[in-house]
Amino acid sequence: MTGDLKALTPASLDSIREARERIDGLAVRTPLLRLNVDDAPAEIYLKPENLQPIGSFKIRCAGNAILRAGREAVANGVYTASSGNMAQGVAWTARRLGIPATVLVPEGAAATKLAALARLGATVKVLPFAAWWQVILTHQHADEKGLFIHPVADPAVIAGDGTIGLEIVEDLPDVDTVVVPYGGGGLTSGVASAVRALRPTARVLACECAVATPVAAALAAGGPSEVPYPASFVSGIGSGSVLPQMWPMVAQLIAGSVAASLAEIADAIRVIFERNRLVAEGAGAAPVAAALAGRAGGGKVVCVISGGNLDAQDLVTILQGGVPERG
C-alpha cells in the first residue's frame, strides 16, 4: 500500500484527544519530573517516555495508527520501517491484537532494540540504509504484505505523538519551552500541535545531535537539504535530510532548532541517571543536554525523553566518563 505523500498538516486537538482515548490501557501516562540539578540555567522538567512498556514513546503513535485503522485493515498483519523504537511499538500492539508484524531495520540498528523485537515475536528484516530509507520515502516495500505503518509521516501517528503534548500542558500549564528530539518529525510535530493549541505562547524546539542536523540545515536553506549522517551511539534522531512531506508542517510548528554534541549527550545521560535514576537513550537525552547548556533559554523548560533503549555497554562506557564510539 502506498501512503498519501501529500504534505501533512498539524494534528487537530480533537484528533489528539481521540488518540488518547484510543490508546488508553495500551500506553501509560508518564509523569512530569523536575530534573534534580540545582545550578541549571532553567527550571528543567523531564517527560520520561522511557517509562513506557517498550521503553519509548512509540507505543503511543503505533498503537493509535493500528487501532484507528481497524481490524479489517490489519487482517494480513502490519509492517514498518524503523531503527528500533517504532518497530517495538508496532510489534507490541500487533502482539496484543494477535496479528503478525514485520519490521524493516537499517544495518547498524542497536542490539538492545533488536533483542526487544525478538522478544515481541516480530519478524525482523535488515536492509542496507539506502534501501531502508527508500521505504521511508515511498511508504511501501514491494515484498511486504499487510498495512504499512509509517514511523512519522502519518496523521494517526502524529496525533498519537500529540498525546504527550496534552499531558505536558495539563501538568505544567505555564510551560515556556518544550524541547523535543527530532528524528523524522512525527514526535516534534505531534507535541507541537498540542502545545500550540493549548499554550500558544510556549515555544517548541526541535533537538538534534550535532553530528547530523537536517532541521538546522532546512531552516537555514528554507527547505530540506542534504547533510552528513555519520554513525554514532545516538540513534533515533538525525538523518540525511528532513522528509519533504514533513517540512511544511514542521516549519510552521517549531520555533527553531537546537543541537548537542555527542559528549554533551553522554554527559546528560550520566546526569539523568545519577540525579533522577532514569536511563535515557542518546536521542532522549539530547534535549536535556541542550537545556543544560542553556540553548533552550530560561523559564520552565520541558525535555521529552523519547526513550531509554540504550545498549548496556554504552551505558557502562558513559557512566565511566566516556563517549561510546562507532566505526
RAVENUR-V391580 format. One record per residue. RES is the residue in three letters. PSI is psi in whole degrees, -180 to 180 (* if undefined). OMEGA is omega in degrees with one decimal (* if undefined). D_FIRST is the distance of its C-alpha to the first C-alpha in whole Angstrom. Layout:
# RAVENUR-V391580
res->RES psi->PSI omega->OMEGA d_first->D_FIRST
res->RES psi->PSI omega->OMEGA d_first->D_FIRST
This chain:
# RAVENUR-V391580
res->MET psi->130 omega->177.7 d_first->0
res->THR psi->131 omega->-179.3 d_first->4
res->GLY psi->168 omega->175.8 d_first->6
res->ASP psi->114 omega->-174.7 d_first->10
res->LEU psi->12 omega->175.6 d_first->12
res->LYS psi->156 omega->177.7 d_first->15
res->ALA psi->140 omega->-177.5 d_first->18
res->LEU psi->163 omega->178.5 d_first->18
res->THR psi->159 omega->-179.7 d_first->21
res->PRO psi->148 omega->178.0 d_first->23
res->ALA psi->140 omega->176.4 d_first->23
res->SER psi->155 omega->178.7 d_first->25
res->LEU psi->-36 omega->178.5 d_first->28
res->ASP psi->-43 omega->-178.6 d_first->27
res->SER psi->-34 omega->178.8 d_first->23
res->ILE psi->-41 omega->178.8 d_first->25
res->ARG psi->-37 omega->175.6 d_first->27
res->GLU psi->-38 omega->178.1 d_first->25
res->ALA psi->-41 omega->179.8 d_first->23
res->ARG psi->-42 omega->178.4 d_first->26
res->GLU psi->-38 omega->-176.5 d_first->27
res->ARG psi->-39 omega->-174.9 d_first->24
res->ILE psi->6 omega->177.1 d_first->24
res->ASP psi->126 omega->-177.0 d_first->28
res->GLY psi->-15 omega->176.7 d_first->29
res->LEU psi->-55 omega->175.2 d_first->26
res->ALA psi->157 omega->177.1 d_first->27
res->VAL psi->153 omega->173.2 d_first->31
res->ARG psi->112 omega->-177.3 d_first->32
res->THR psi->149 omega->-178.9 d_first->34
res->PRO psi->169 omega->170.7 d_first->37
res->LEU psi->119 omega->-172.8 d_first->38
res->LEU psi->139 omega->175.0 d_first->41
res->ARG psi->131 omega->174.4 d_first->44
res->LEU psi->127 omega->-174.4 d_first->44
res->ASN psi->62 omega->176.9 d_first->47
res->VAL psi->113 omega->-172.9 d_first->48
res->ASP psi->-32 omega->-174.1 d_first->51
res->ASP psi->25 omega->179.0 d_first->52
res->ALA psi->152 omega->-179.0 d_first->48
res->PRO psi->-2 omega->179.2 d_first->48
res->ALA psi->172 omega->173.6 d_first->46
res->GLU psi->94 omega->-169.5 d_first->46
res->ILE psi->130 omega->177.0 d_first->43
res->TYR psi->151 omega->178.9 d_first->40
res->LEU psi->134 omega->170.8 d_first->38
res->LYS psi->93 omega->-166.8 d_first->35
res->PRO psi->83 omega->177.8 d_first->34
res->GLU psi->-7 omega->172.2 d_first->30
res->ASN psi->-11 omega->178.7 d_first->31
res->LEU psi->-1 omega->175.5 d_first->33
res->GLN psi->159 omega->-178.4 d_first->30
res->PRO psi->-31 omega->179.0 d_first->29
res->ILE psi->7 omega->-179.8 d_first->27
res->GLY psi->21 omega->-176.2 d_first->29
res->SER psi->153 omega->177.1 d_first->26
res->PHE psi->-17 omega->-172.0 d_first->25
res->LYS psi->-17 omega->176.4 d_first->22
res->ILE psi->-30 omega->179.7 d_first->22
res->ARG psi->-53 omega->-174.0 d_first->22
res->CYS psi->-38 omega->177.5 d_first->19
res->ALA psi->-44 omega->179.3 d_first->17
res->GLY psi->-44 omega->-179.4 d_first->19
res->ASN psi->-43 omega->-177.7 d_first->19
res->ALA psi->-43 omega->-177.9 d_first->15
res->ILE psi->-46 omega->-179.0 d_first->15
res->LEU psi->-36 omega->178.7 d_first->17
res->ARG psi->-33 omega->-179.2 d_first->17
res->ALA psi->-34 omega->178.7 d_first->13
res->GLY psi->161 omega->-174.9 d_first->16
res->ARG psi->-43 omega->-177.0 d_first->16
res->GLU psi->-41 omega->-177.3 d_first->14
res->ALA psi->-27 omega->-176.9 d_first->11
res->VAL psi->18 omega->-177.2 d_first->12
res->ALA psi->-33 omega->179.8 d_first->14
res->ASN psi->12 omega->179.7 d_first->12
res->GLY psi->-177 omega->-178.9 d_first->12
res->VAL psi->158 omega->172.9 d_first->11
res->TYR psi->158 omega->-179.9 d_first->11
res->THR psi->167 omega->173.5 d_first->12
res->ALA psi->118 omega->-172.7 d_first->14
res->SER psi->148 omega->175.4 d_first->17
res->SER psi->-4 omega->175.6 d_first->21
res->GLY psi->-55 omega->-171.8 d_first->22
res->ASN psi->-44 omega->176.9 d_first->22
res->MET psi->-36 omega->178.0 d_first->19
res->ALA psi->-42 omega->179.0 d_first->18
res->GLN psi->-39 omega->177.5 d_first->21
res->GLY psi->-44 omega->178.7 d_first->20
res->VAL psi->-45 omega->-178.4 d_first->17
res->ALA psi->-41 omega->179.7 d_first->19
res->TRP psi->-49 omega->-178.1 d_first->22
res->THR psi->-41 omega->179.6 d_first->20
res->ALA psi->-41 omega->178.8 d_first->18
res->ARG psi->-39 omega->177.6 d_first->22
res->ARG psi->-34 omega->-178.0 d_first->23
res->LEU psi->-8 omega->179.6 d_first->21
res->GLY psi->32 omega->179.3 d_first->21
res->ILE psi->154 omega->-179.6 d_first->18
res->PRO psi->150 omega->178.0 d_first->17
res->ALA psi->136 omega->175.3 d_first->15
res->THR psi->137 omega->178.1 d_first->15
res->VAL psi->132 omega->177.1 d_first->15
res->LEU psi->119 omega->-176.7 d_first->15
res->VAL psi->149 omega->177.3 d_first->19
res->PRO psi->155 omega->175.0 d_first->21
res->GLU psi->138 omega->178.7 d_first->24
res->GLY psi->7 omega->178.8 d_first->27
res->ALA psi->148 omega->-176.1 d_first->25
res->ALA psi->136 omega->-178.7 d_first->28
res->ALA psi->-37 omega->179.2 d_first->29
res->THR psi->-42 omega->-178.5 d_first->30
res->LYS psi->-38 omega->178.5 d_first->26
res->LEU psi->-39 omega->177.9 d_first->25
res->ALA psi->-39 omega->178.5 d_first->28
res->ALA psi->-39 omega->178.9 d_first->27
res->LEU psi->-40 omega->177.8 d_first->23
res->ALA psi->-41 omega->178.9 d_first->25
res->ARG psi->-32 omega->-178.1 d_first->27
res->LEU psi->-4 omega->175.8 d_first->24
res->GLY psi->17 omega->-179.9 d_first->23
res->ALA psi->151 omega->171.2 d_first->20
res->THR psi->123 omega->-176.3 d_first->19
res->VAL psi->130 omega->176.4 d_first->19
res->LYS psi->124 omega->-177.9 d_first->18
res->VAL psi->129 omega->-179.5 d_first->20
res->LEU psi->152 omega->168.7 d_first->19
res->PRO psi->149 omega->-173.5 d_first->21
res->PHE psi->-42 omega->-177.2 d_first->21
res->ALA psi->-41 omega->179.5 d_first->20
res->ALA psi->-40 omega->178.2 d_first->17
res->TRP psi->-43 omega->-180.0 d_first->16
res->TRP psi->-31 omega->178.0 d_first->17
res->GLN psi->-36 omega->175.9 d_first->14
res->VAL psi->-41 omega->177.4 d_first->11
res->ILE psi->-42 omega->-177.2 d_first->13
res->LEU psi->-39 omega->-173.2 d_first->13
res->THR psi->-10 omega->180.0 d_first->10
res->HIS psi->31 omega->179.4 d_first->8
res->GLN psi->160 omega->170.8 d_first->6
res->HIS psi->125 omega->-171.2 d_first->8
res->ALA psi->-27 omega->-175.2 d_first->9
res->ASP psi->-4 omega->-175.3 d_first->11
res->GLU psi->146 omega->175.7 d_first->9
res->LYS psi->170 omega->178.3 d_first->8
res->GLY psi->-175 omega->-177.5 d_first->8
res->LEU psi->127 omega->177.5 d_first->7
res->PHE psi->127 omega->176.6 d_first->7
res->ILE psi->106 omega->-179.1 d_first->10
res->HIS psi->138 omega->-176.6 d_first->11
res->PRO psi->-21 omega->-177.9 d_first->15
res->VAL psi->-46 omega->-168.7 d_first->16
res->ALA psi->68 omega->-179.4 d_first->14
res->ASP psi->130 omega->-178.9 d_first->13
res->PRO psi->-37 omega->-179.8 d_first->16
res->ALA psi->-35 omega->177.0 d_first->16
res->VAL psi->-46 omega->-178.8 d_first->17
res->ILE psi->-40 omega->177.9 d_first->19
res->ALA psi->-40 omega->177.0 d_first->21
res->GLY psi->-42 omega->176.4 d_first->21
res->ASP psi->-32 omega->-178.6 d_first->23
res->GLY psi->-20 omega->179.0 d_first->25
res->THR psi->-26 omega->175.9 d_first->27
res->ILE psi->-43 omega->178.1 d_first->29
res->GLY psi->-38 omega->176.4 d_first->30
res->LEU psi->-49 omega->-176.0 d_first->31
res->GLU psi->-38 omega->179.5 d_first->33
res->ILE psi->-49 omega->-177.1 d_first->35
res->VAL psi->-35 omega->177.4 d_first->36
res->GLU psi->-38 omega->-177.3 d_first->37
res->ASP psi->-24 omega->179.5 d_first->39
res->LEU psi->77 omega->-173.2 d_first->40
res->PRO psi->-26 omega->-178.2 d_first->41
res->ASP psi->29 omega->177.6 d_first->43
res->VAL psi->140 omega->178.9 d_first->40
res->ASP psi->-41 omega->-175.7 d_first->41
res->THR psi->140 omega->173.9 d_first->38
res->VAL psi->126 omega->-179.4 d_first->35
res->VAL psi->124 omega->-171.7 d_first->34
res->VAL psi->131 omega->176.0 d_first->30
res->PRO psi->136 omega->-178.3 d_first->29
res->TYR psi->111 omega->173.5 d_first->26
res->GLY psi->-86 omega->175.3 d_first->23
res->GLY psi->-12 omega->177.2 d_first->20
res->GLY psi->-9 omega->-179.0 d_first->22
res->GLY psi->-47 omega->179.7 d_first->20
res->LEU psi->-48 omega->-179.7 d_first->23
res->THR psi->-45 omega->-177.9 d_first->26
res->SER psi->-40 omega->179.5 d_first->24
res->GLY psi->-49 omega->178.9 d_first->24
res->VAL psi->-45 omega->-178.4 d_first->27
res->ALA psi->-35 omega->178.2 d_first->29
res->SER psi->-45 omega->-179.3 d_first->27
res->ALA psi->-44 omega->-178.4 d_first->29
res->VAL psi->-43 omega->-179.7 d_first->32
res->ARG psi->-36 omega->-178.9 d_first->32
res->ALA psi->-35 omega->-173.7 d_first->32
res->LEU psi->-27 omega->-177.4 d_first->35
res->ARG psi->71 omega->-171.8 d_first->37
res->PRO psi->-18 omega->179.2 d_first->37
res->THR psi->-12 omega->-179.6 d_first->39
res->ALA psi->145 omega->176.4 d_first->38
res->ARG psi->145 omega->170.2 d_first->36
res->VAL psi->123 omega->-179.5 d_first->33
res->LEU psi->134 omega->173.0 d_first->33
res->ALA psi->133 omega->-178.6 d_first->30
res->CYS psi->134 omega->-177.8 d_first->32
res->GLU psi->166 omega->171.6 d_first->31
res->CYS psi->138 omega->-171.9 d_first->33
res->ALA psi->-19 omega->180.0 d_first->35
res->VAL psi->-14 omega->179.8 d_first->34
res->ALA psi->105 omega->-173.2 d_first->31
res->THR psi->69 omega->-179.4 d_first->31
res->PRO psi->-30 omega->179.6 d_first->28
res->VAL psi->-46 omega->177.6 d_first->28
res->ALA psi->-40 omega->179.0 d_first->32
res->ALA psi->-41 omega->179.4 d_first->31
res->ALA psi->-40 omega->177.8 d_first->29
res->LEU psi->-39 omega->-179.6 d_first->32
res->ALA psi->-37 omega->-175.6 d_first->34
res->ALA psi->-12 omega->-177.1 d_first->33
res->GLY psi->15 omega->179.6 d_first->31
res->GLY psi->170 omega->-178.1 d_first->28
res->PRO psi->134 omega->179.6 d_first->25
res->SER psi->149 omega->179.4 d_first->28
res->GLU psi->138 omega->176.7 d_first->27
res->VAL psi->159 omega->174.5 d_first->30
res->PRO psi->149 omega->179.4 d_first->31
res->TYR psi->75 omega->-178.8 d_first->29
res->PRO psi->155 omega->177.4 d_first->31
res->ALA psi->144 omega->175.8 d_first->31
res->SER psi->174 omega->177.9 d_first->32
res->PHE psi->-9 omega->179.1 d_first->33
res->VAL psi->94 omega->177.2 d_first->31
res->SER psi->162 omega->177.9 d_first->27
res->GLY psi->-18 omega->170.8 d_first->25
res->ILE psi->159 omega->-178.4 d_first->26
res->GLY psi->150 omega->176.8 d_first->26
res->SER psi->-178 omega->179.2 d_first->24
res->GLY psi->-19 omega->178.4 d_first->25
res->SER psi->163 omega->172.6 d_first->24
res->VAL psi->139 omega->177.4 d_first->23
res->LEU psi->127 omega->-179.4 d_first->19
res->PRO psi->-35 omega->-179.9 d_first->20
res->GLN psi->-28 omega->-177.0 d_first->17
res->MET psi->-25 omega->-167.4 d_first->19
res->TRP psi->-48 omega->-177.3 d_first->23
res->PRO psi->-39 omega->178.8 d_first->24
res->MET psi->-47 omega->-179.6 d_first->23
res->VAL psi->-44 omega->-176.1 d_first->25
res->ALA psi->-33 omega->-178.6 d_first->28
res->GLN psi->-15 omega->-175.3 d_first->29
res->LEU psi->-33 omega->-173.5 d_first->29
res->ILE psi->154 omega->177.9 d_first->31
res->ALA psi->-5 omega->-179.9 d_first->34
res->GLY psi->-171 omega->178.8 d_first->34
res->SER psi->154 omega->174.7 d_first->33
res->VAL psi->159 omega->-179.6 d_first->36
res->ALA psi->156 omega->176.0 d_first->36
res->ALA psi->146 omega->-179.8 d_first->37
res->SER psi->166 omega->177.1 d_first->39
res->LEU psi->-42 omega->179.8 d_first->38
res->ALA psi->-41 omega->178.7 d_first->41
res->GLU psi->-39 omega->179.7 d_first->41
res->ILE psi->-42 omega->176.4 d_first->38
res->ALA psi->-43 omega->177.6 d_first->40
res->ASP psi->-40 omega->-179.4 d_first->43
res->ALA psi->-40 omega->176.4 d_first->41
res->ILE psi->-42 omega->-179.7 d_first->39
res->ARG psi->-43 omega->179.3 d_first->43
res->VAL psi->-45 omega->-179.7 d_first->44
res->ILE psi->-40 omega->179.6 d_first->41
res->PHE psi->-47 omega->-175.1 d_first->42
res->GLU psi->-37 omega->-175.1 d_first->46
res->ARG psi->-34 omega->-176.9 d_first->46
res->ASN psi->1 omega->177.7 d_first->44
res->ARG psi->41 omega->176.2 d_first->43
res->LEU psi->144 omega->175.1 d_first->39
res->VAL psi->118 omega->178.3 d_first->37
res->ALA psi->139 omega->171.5 d_first->35
res->GLU psi->172 omega->-175.3 d_first->32
res->GLY psi->-47 omega->-179.8 d_first->33
res->ALA psi->-39 omega->-178.5 d_first->30
res->GLY psi->-29 omega->-179.6 d_first->31
res->ALA psi->-16 omega->-176.8 d_first->35
res->ALA psi->-45 omega->177.9 d_first->34
res->PRO psi->-37 omega->178.9 d_first->35
res->VAL psi->-41 omega->177.7 d_first->38
res->ALA psi->-44 omega->179.9 d_first->39
res->ALA psi->-41 omega->-179.5 d_first->39
res->ALA psi->-42 omega->178.9 d_first->41
res->LEU psi->-27 omega->177.8 d_first->43
res->ALA psi->-2 omega->178.5 d_first->44
res->GLY psi->6 omega->-175.0 d_first->44
res->ARG psi->-12 omega->177.7 d_first->41
res->ALA psi->2 omega->180.0 d_first->40
res->GLY psi->-168 omega->-178.3 d_first->44
res->GLY psi->-163 omega->-179.8 d_first->46
res->GLY psi->-152 omega->-178.6 d_first->46
res->LYS psi->112 omega->-174.1 d_first->43
res->VAL psi->125 omega->176.4 d_first->40
res->VAL psi->128 omega->177.5 d_first->37
res->CYS psi->122 omega->179.0 d_first->35
res->VAL psi->113 omega->173.7 d_first->32
res->ILE psi->100 omega->-169.9 d_first->32
res->SER psi->-28 omega->-179.7 d_first->28
res->GLY psi->172 omega->-179.6 d_first->29
res->GLY psi->23 omega->-176.8 d_first->32
res->ASN psi->74 omega->-178.8 d_first->30
res->LEU psi->134 omega->177.0 d_first->33
res->ASP psi->138 omega->-176.6 d_first->34
res->ALA psi->-40 omega->-178.8 d_first->37
res->GLN psi->-35 omega->176.1 d_first->39
res->ASP psi->-41 omega->178.6 d_first->38
res->LEU psi->-42 omega->178.4 d_first->39
res->VAL psi->-46 omega->179.6 d_first->42
res->THR psi->-44 omega->-177.4 d_first->43
res->ILE psi->-44 omega->-179.1 d_first->42
res->LEU psi->-21 omega->175.9 d_first->45
res->GLN psi->3 omega->176.3 d_first->47
res->GLY psi->8 omega->-178.1 d_first->47
res->GLY psi->180 omega->175.3 d_first->45
res->VAL psi->119 omega->-179.0 d_first->41
res->PRO psi->141 omega->-179.4 d_first->39
res->GLU psi->151 omega->174.2 d_first->38
res->ARG psi->137 omega->-179.4 d_first->35
res->GLY psi->* omega->* d_first->36
